[in-house]
């Protein structure tokens, strides 16, 4: 995901990413997280629960779409919820 950048003698990167490139990379990461969340939700056995989780996840991403100060927190929070959902599904499949 991140390119190795040579450092000049002043310890500054020779070719740093522009702000536009950083934002594009971040948007791609968030979109990937959203897609992973939706894929994981498709594994939920109960249709009603799947529907509720889809609405919840979609609303959370929409609410935080334009957040600037809380972007990192929101992404970390979404990652945590995704991991919890995957763990719950794994445990549910083991109990069957």
CORTAJO-V774302 format. One record per run of one state. SS is the DSSP state (h for helix, s for strand, l for the rest). FROM is the first residue (numbers start at 1). TO is the last residue. If there is no record, write none. Layout:
BEGIN
ss;from;to
SS;FROM;TO
SS;FROM;TO
END
This chain:
BEGIN
ss;from;to
l;1;6
s;7;7
l;8;12
s;13;13
l;14;18
h;19;41
l;42;46
h;47;63
l;64;70
h;71;95
l;96;96
END
